[in-house]
Amino acid sequence: MKFSQYLNILPLLIKNTLSAEEIQVLKERAFAFLRNAKRLFDDGEYDLAAFSIEQFFQLILKYKLLVKTGTYPRTHSMVRLLRELDSASPGKNLATFIDSEIMNITKVEDAYIVSRYLPRRYEKSEVWRLLEFADNFKEAIEDV
Protein backbone atom coordinates (compact mmCIF):
# COMPACT_ATOMS: atom_id res chain seq x y z
CA MET A 1 0.00 0.00 0.00
CA LYS A 2 1.30 3.44 -0.91
CA PHE A 3 1.74 5.99 1.85
CA SER A 4 -0.93 8.27 0.33
CA GLN A 5 -3.41 5.38 0.38
CA TYR A 6 -2.61 4.75 4.02
CA LEU A 7 -3.34 8.40 4.79
CA ASN A 8 -6.76 8.03 3.18
CA ILE A 9 -7.76 5.19 5.48
CA LEU A 10 -6.10 6.59 8.60
CA PRO A 11 -9.30 8.29 9.87
CA LEU A 12 -11.14 4.97 9.68
CA LEU A 13 -8.34 3.20 11.50
CA ILE A 14 -8.37 5.82 14.24
CA LYS A 15 -12.14 5.76 14.55
CA ASN A 16 -12.16 1.99 14.85
CA THR A 17 -9.17 1.58 17.15
CA LEU A 18 -9.37 4.43 19.65
CA SER A 19 -10.99 3.35 22.85
CA ALA A 20 -13.15 5.54 25.02
CA GLU A 21 -10.26 5.56 27.49
CA GLU A 22 -7.83 6.90 24.88
CA ILE A 23 -10.28 9.62 23.90
CA GLN A 24 -10.74 10.51 27.56
CA VAL A 25 -6.96 10.88 27.94
CA LEU A 26 -7.03 13.60 25.25
CA LYS A 27 -9.68 15.51 27.24
CA GLU A 28 -7.82 15.10 30.53
CA ARG A 29 -4.57 16.23 28.94
CA ALA A 30 -6.29 19.35 27.56
CA PHE A 31 -7.50 20.38 31.01
CA ALA A 32 -4.10 19.55 32.50
CA PHE A 33 -2.57 22.05 30.06
CA LEU A 34 -5.05 24.70 31.24
CA ARG A 35 -4.22 24.03 34.90
CA ASN A 36 -0.53 24.13 34.01
CA ALA A 37 -1.00 27.46 32.22
CA LYS A 38 -2.49 28.93 35.39
CA ARG A 39 0.42 27.66 37.49
CA LEU A 40 2.97 28.96 35.00
CA PHE A 41 1.18 32.33 34.96
CA ASP A 42 1.36 32.48 38.78
CA ASP A 43 5.08 31.70 38.56
CA GLY A 44 5.67 34.49 36.03
CA GLU A 45 6.45 32.12 33.16
CA TYR A 46 4.24 33.93 30.67
CA ASP A 47 5.71 32.48 27.46
CA LEU A 48 5.19 28.92 28.64
CA ALA A 49 1.75 29.80 30.02
CA ALA A 50 0.76 31.10 26.56
CA PHE A 51 2.00 27.86 24.98
CA SER A 52 0.03 25.77 27.49
CA ILE A 53 -3.11 27.79 26.78
CA GLU A 54 -2.70 27.07 23.07
CA GLN A 55 -2.25 23.37 23.83
CA PHE A 56 -5.47 23.39 25.88
CA PHE A 57 -7.38 24.86 22.94
CA GLN A 58 -5.86 22.50 20.41
CA LEU A 59 -6.44 19.34 22.44
CA ILE A 60 -9.96 20.17 23.61
CA LEU A 61 -11.00 20.95 20.03
CA LYS A 62 -9.42 17.75 18.76
CA TYR A 63 -11.14 15.83 21.57
CA LYS A 64 -14.53 17.32 20.62
CA LEU A 65 -13.96 16.53 16.94
CA LEU A 66 -12.85 13.00 17.73
CA VAL A 67 -15.99 12.35 19.76
CA LYS A 68 -18.26 13.85 17.07
CA THR A 69 -16.62 12.59 13.89
CA GLY A 70 -14.10 9.91 14.82
CA THR A 71 -11.19 11.98 13.54
CA TYR A 72 -9.73 15.47 13.40
CA PRO A 73 -7.58 17.37 10.92
CA ARG A 74 -3.84 17.26 11.49
CA THR A 75 -3.40 20.99 11.98
CA HIS A 76 -2.50 23.51 14.66
CA SER A 77 -4.98 26.08 13.33
CA MET A 78 -7.61 26.96 15.92
CA VAL A 79 -9.74 28.62 13.26
CA ARG A 80 -9.77 25.50 11.11
CA LEU A 81 -10.46 23.22 14.09
CA LEU A 82 -13.32 25.46 15.23
CA ARG A 83 -14.80 25.62 11.73
CA GLU A 84 -14.61 21.81 11.50
CA LEU A 85 -16.34 21.51 14.87
CA ASP A 86 -18.99 23.99 13.72
CA SER A 87 -19.63 21.85 10.62
CA ALA A 88 -19.92 18.75 12.79
CA SER A 89 -22.29 20.46 15.26
CA PRO A 90 -25.41 21.66 13.46
CA GLY A 91 -27.55 23.93 15.57
CA LYS A 92 -24.75 24.94 17.95
CA ASN A 93 -23.96 28.10 15.95
CA LEU A 94 -20.23 28.15 16.60
CA ALA A 95 -19.82 30.39 13.54
CA THR A 96 -21.17 33.34 15.54
CA PHE A 97 -18.70 32.63 18.33
CA ILE A 98 -15.84 32.31 15.84
CA ASP A 99 -16.73 35.59 14.14
CA SER A 100 -17.11 37.51 17.40
CA GLU A 101 -13.91 36.11 18.93
CA ILE A 102 -11.67 35.86 15.87
CA MET A 103 -9.02 38.18 17.32
CA ASN A 104 -8.74 36.11 20.51
CA ILE A 105 -8.78 32.85 18.57
CA THR A 106 -5.96 33.94 16.28
CA LYS A 107 -4.00 35.31 19.25
CA VAL A 108 -4.16 31.83 20.82
CA GLU A 109 -3.30 30.23 17.49
CA ASP A 110 -0.23 32.45 17.14
CA ALA A 111 1.01 31.37 20.59
CA TYR A 112 1.96 27.98 19.15
CA ILE A 113 4.70 29.51 17.00
CA VAL A 114 5.55 32.65 18.96
CA SER A 115 6.08 31.02 22.35
CA ARG A 116 8.29 28.30 20.87
CA TYR A 117 10.30 29.88 18.10
CA LEU A 118 10.29 33.68 18.12
CA PRO A 119 12.40 35.90 20.39
CA ARG A 120 9.37 37.68 21.80
CA ARG A 121 8.23 37.75 25.40
CA TYR A 122 4.60 37.62 26.42
CA GLU A 123 3.39 40.30 28.80
CA LYS A 124 1.56 39.41 31.99
CA SER A 125 -1.58 41.31 30.93
CA GLU A 126 -1.80 39.63 27.54
CA VAL A 127 -1.50 36.14 29.02
CA TRP A 128 -4.10 37.08 31.64
CA ARG A 129 -6.47 37.95 28.78
CA LEU A 130 -5.70 34.61 27.12
CA LEU A 131 -6.55 32.82 30.36
CA GLU A 132 -9.82 34.72 30.63
CA PHE A 133 -10.62 33.81 27.04
CA ALA A 134 -9.78 30.16 27.75
CA ASP A 135 -12.33 30.11 30.57
CA ASN A 136 -14.97 31.76 28.35
CA PHE A 137 -14.13 29.36 25.53
CA LYS A 138 -14.46 26.36 27.85
CA GLU A 139 -18.02 27.45 28.69
CA ALA A 140 -18.88 28.24 25.07
CA ILE A 141 -18.04 24.76 23.79
CA GLU A 142 -19.06 22.76 26.85
CA ASP A 143 -22.32 21.54 25.25
CA VAL A 144 -20.93 21.09 21.74
C-alpha positions as CSV (number, residue, x, y, z in Angstrom):
1,M,0.0,0.0,0.0
2,K,1.3,3.4,-0.9
3,F,1.7,6.0,1.8
4,S,-0.9,8.3,0.3
5,Q,-3.4,5.4,0.4
6,Y,-2.6,4.8,4.0
7,L,-3.3,8.4,4.8
8,N,-6.8,8.0,3.2
9,I,-7.8,5.2,5.5
10,L,-6.1,6.6,8.6
11,P,-9.3,8.3,9.9
12,L,-11.1,5.0,9.7
13,L,-8.3,3.2,11.5
14,I,-8.4,5.8,14.2
15,K,-12.1,5.8,14.6
16,N,-12.2,2.0,14.9
17,T,-9.2,1.6,17.2
18,L,-9.4,4.4,19.6
19,S,-11.0,3.4,22.8
20,A,-13.1,5.5,25.0
21,E,-10.3,5.6,27.5
22,E,-7.8,6.9,24.9
23,I,-10.3,9.6,23.9
24,Q,-10.7,10.5,27.6
25,V,-7.0,10.9,27.9
26,L,-7.0,13.6,25.3
27,K,-9.7,15.5,27.2
28,E,-7.8,15.1,30.5
29,R,-4.6,16.2,28.9
30,A,-6.3,19.3,27.6
31,F,-7.5,20.4,31.0
32,A,-4.1,19.6,32.5
33,F,-2.6,22.1,30.1
34,L,-5.0,24.7,31.2
35,R,-4.2,24.0,34.9
36,N,-0.5,24.1,34.0
37,A,-1.0,27.5,32.2
38,K,-2.5,28.9,35.4
39,R,0.4,27.7,37.5
40,L,3.0,29.0,35.0
41,F,1.2,32.3,35.0
42,D,1.4,32.5,38.8
43,D,5.1,31.7,38.6
44,G,5.7,34.5,36.0
45,E,6.5,32.1,33.2
46,Y,4.2,33.9,30.7
47,D,5.7,32.5,27.5
48,L,5.2,28.9,28.6
49,A,1.8,29.8,30.0
50,A,0.8,31.1,26.6
51,F,2.0,27.9,25.0
52,S,0.0,25.8,27.5
53,I,-3.1,27.8,26.8
54,E,-2.7,27.1,23.1
55,Q,-2.3,23.4,23.8
56,F,-5.5,23.4,25.9
57,F,-7.4,24.9,22.9
58,Q,-5.9,22.5,20.4
59,L,-6.4,19.3,22.4
60,I,-10.0,20.2,23.6
61,L,-11.0,21.0,20.0
62,K,-9.4,17.7,18.8
63,Y,-11.1,15.8,21.6
64,K,-14.5,17.3,20.6
65,L,-14.0,16.5,16.9
66,L,-12.8,13.0,17.7
67,V,-16.0,12.4,19.8
68,K,-18.3,13.9,17.1
69,T,-16.6,12.6,13.9
70,G,-14.1,9.9,14.8
71,T,-11.2,12.0,13.5
72,Y,-9.7,15.5,13.4
73,P,-7.6,17.4,10.9
74,R,-3.8,17.3,11.5
75,T,-3.4,21.0,12.0
76,H,-2.5,23.5,14.7
77,S,-5.0,26.1,13.3
78,M,-7.6,27.0,15.9
79,V,-9.7,28.6,13.3
80,R,-9.8,25.5,11.1
81,L,-10.5,23.2,14.1
82,L,-13.3,25.5,15.2
83,R,-14.8,25.6,11.7
84,E,-14.6,21.8,11.5
85,L,-16.3,21.5,14.9
86,D,-19.0,24.0,13.7
87,S,-19.6,21.9,10.6
88,A,-19.9,18.7,12.8
89,S,-22.3,20.5,15.3
90,P,-25.4,21.7,13.5
91,G,-27.6,23.9,15.6
92,K,-24.7,24.9,18.0
93,N,-24.0,28.1,15.9
94,L,-20.2,28.2,16.6
95,A,-19.8,30.4,13.5
96,T,-21.2,33.3,15.5
97,F,-18.7,32.6,18.3
98,I,-15.8,32.3,15.8
99,D,-16.7,35.6,14.1
100,S,-17.1,37.5,17.4
101,E,-13.9,36.1,18.9
102,I,-11.7,35.9,15.9
103,M,-9.0,38.2,17.3
104,N,-8.7,36.1,20.5
105,I,-8.8,32.9,18.6
106,T,-6.0,33.9,16.3
107,K,-4.0,35.3,19.3
108,V,-4.2,31.8,20.8
109,E,-3.3,30.2,17.5
110,D,-0.2,32.5,17.1
111,A,1.0,31.4,20.6
112,Y,2.0,28.0,19.1
113,I,4.7,29.5,17.0
114,V,5.5,32.7,19.0
115,S,6.1,31.0,22.4
116,R,8.3,28.3,20.9
117,Y,10.3,29.9,18.1
118,L,10.3,33.7,18.1
119,P,12.4,35.9,20.4
120,R,9.4,37.7,21.8
121,R,8.2,37.7,25.4
122,Y,4.6,37.6,26.4
123,E,3.4,40.3,28.8
124,K,1.6,39.4,32.0
125,S,-1.6,41.3,30.9
126,E,-1.8,39.6,27.5
127,V,-1.5,36.1,29.0
128,W,-4.1,37.1,31.6
129,R,-6.5,37.9,28.8
130,L,-5.7,34.6,27.1
131,L,-6.5,32.8,30.4
132,E,-9.8,34.7,30.6
133,F,-10.6,33.8,27.0
134,A,-9.8,30.2,27.7
135,D,-12.3,30.1,30.6
136,N,-15.0,31.8,28.3
137,F,-14.1,29.4,25.5
138,K,-14.5,26.4,27.8
139,E,-18.0,27.5,28.7
140,A,-18.9,28.2,25.1
141,I,-18.0,24.8,23.8
142,E,-19.1,22.8,26.8
143,D,-22.3,21.5,25.3
144,V,-20.9,21.1,21.7
